[in-house]
Amino acid sequence: MPSLAVDALPARWAHRDDFVILEAGFGQGQRFLKIWAEWRADPNRCQRLFYIALDAKPPLKAALSHDIRAQALAGRLAHSWPVLTPGLHTLVFEEGPASQVTLLLGVGEVADLVPQLVARVDAFLLEGVAPAPLAPNGDEGWLSRLARLAAPECTAFARSDALQVLEGLRQSGFKAQANGAPGSFRFEPHHTPPPLPGGLWPTRTEPTQRHAMVIGGGLAGCAAAWALARQGWRITIIDAHAAPAQGASGNPGGLFHSVVHGEDGIHARAHRAAALRTAAVVTPMLTEGRFAGACQGLLRLDTLTQAAEAQALTHRLGLPPEHLQWLEQAQARALANIPVPSGGWLFHHGGWLDPAGYVQALLAEAKNHAEVVFLPGQIVFQWQRSTRNGQATWQAQDHQDRVIAEAPVVIMAGATGTSALIQAMPGLAPLPLQAVRGQISSLPLQDGITAPTLPVAGAGYVLPGHQGRLLFGATSDADDLDPALRDADHAHNLAQAAQLGSLSMGNTPALWNNLQGRVGWRASTPDRLPYVGALPLADAPPPNMGQRAPRMDQARLIPRLRDEHGGVYIITGFGSRGITWAALAGELLASWVTGSPCPIEAPLCDALDPARIVTRAKARAPRSG
């Protein structure tokens, strides 16, 4: 394997906070393993190494090469290897207070994935690129578009004499280095456009100023704190309750899983990415017994699909059986150990867990990387811009205008209370959030009440037994603020649990005597996808004389409430899928704040961008004149 590209990297990443490499191809992972080993051995290494590798057919877990020179590393790579569904997968290694190696593995054709990446790349490794025919207009496809990803002083290594490869690099602004190794190129563009107002770009705060204030201590807020702390940011969490996860995140149990749709659209792809990331994050935590739960699969009942249809669908979508499998009714009953009424989908990367325990585990990991302060019993009434000692910050204030905390970056993660804070700030685009009341129920396990061996969902859900009880539910009532447990809601939950096969309604008085429950409110968006990103402004500033009015038809063009020193961000709207969304949404939010590579493809990032609400409103508005 050529090593010139690898040998040149230590001088480039020396003493850097972050360094991003993109390899077109992964093969057996030998180049990644070598670079990982070089990084570990280098005392001057960067703190965080991001390695993006794109491959149409990466090896299956069993086929991963175990390079003798990096045997231990190859074993760790194989242990963390993901199920190869289409899209991006995040694998994290070497986690420490000031270090981290992240492999972002893209499964798909390089030409398809490169336009969907959101990253600032410091080095391209293109030695394995096979030349493709030049397009009639002389455009060498994705190679001619690397300028969009190239960071200042970016280099590329492409040991190739193919005219198509050389022309593609030239079109991207790369020039061959006269004094460099053969195949070495340097990014020297004639023009560098300014970053898009709504694009992901890093805040330029000094290390001592990398401080974020998170408003909300539930799953969303603590996941954001966890993801940012892993990149070295200090965190202050403000919450109205006495402890984290006391709202909807305080339910005794909840489930997580992917979804499957015939067209595999944005919702399906986004939920699949979220569920896979959750499984990867919580599995080691569950193995260590840090909180209750299991990641051994989830059964989603489906009365409309037949076996032949299911097999054709998974084949067409490229979803491997290690992730998604169809079960006939008899198979489903045997696996769940309850008489479910139909067959359904087995999501192997689904499961259930105690959300409050998950939140505590995220906070514990965050504290291993950076300072994390939790301020309980504080209600943020408003926030405003302030300057102290020449440093611009945001202040969170209570109803008496007293400052609770301040930081250059604000992250709003307060579920339904977020809307009022946004409305109190002039110029911000309104982001609709609906409070959805949910009541769960539980019963002690006894004769006639059977817990499934894995979570079962359909019309409602039932969870495996925990602390001698069966947990099931849940109701869903929009704009209902009643905090009291209601018999009608218990009856609704009981009927659904009976339909799923976990209990018999024969001894109804005994059931009612032992019922317990809890009420919580979920924040839901109009399109049932979270808001994750920088807060959008309602309108663009007026153009200067002679300039055209800025476009507002794409989320990336919408101006935001931020600058190079900090800004205000939002992470909320998880609805009933808080556990599923938390880890991925937290990491996506961190990429917005820090400029680190986006963990999902650009179309999915755009679908979660809160500015989508602005573009849709502009599209619906009647045109003047």
Secondary structure, DSSP 4 states (H G I P E B T S, - for coil): ---HHHHTHHHHHTT-SEEEEEEE--TTSHHHHHHHHHHHH-TT--SEEEEEEEESSPPPGGG----GGGHHHHHHHHHHPPP--SEEEEEEEEEETTEEEEEEEEES-HHHHGGG----EEEEE-TTPPP-PPPTTS--GGGGGGGGTEEEEEEEE-----HHHHHHHHHTTEEE-TTS-TTEEEE--S--PPPPTTS-------GGG-EEEEE--SHHHHHHHHHHHTTT-EEEEE-SSSSSS-SGGGSS-EEE-----TT--HHHHHHHHHHHHHHHHHHHHHHTTSSSEE-S-EEEE-SS--HHHHHHHHHHHT--TTTEEEE-HHHHHHHHSS--SS-EEEETT-EEE-HHHHHHHHHHHHHHHS-EEEE-S----EEEEEEETTEEEEEEE-TT--EEEEESEEEE--GGGHHHHHHTSTTBPP---EEEEEEEEEEE--TTB---SS-EESSSEE---BTTEEEEE---EET----S--HHHHHHHHHHHHHHTSB-STTHHHHHHT-EEEEEEEEE-TTS--EEEEPBBSSPPPPPTTPPPPP-SSGGGS-BSEETTEEEEEEE--TT-HHHHHHHHHHHHHHHHH-PPPSS-HHHHHHH-TTHHHHHHHHHSPPP-
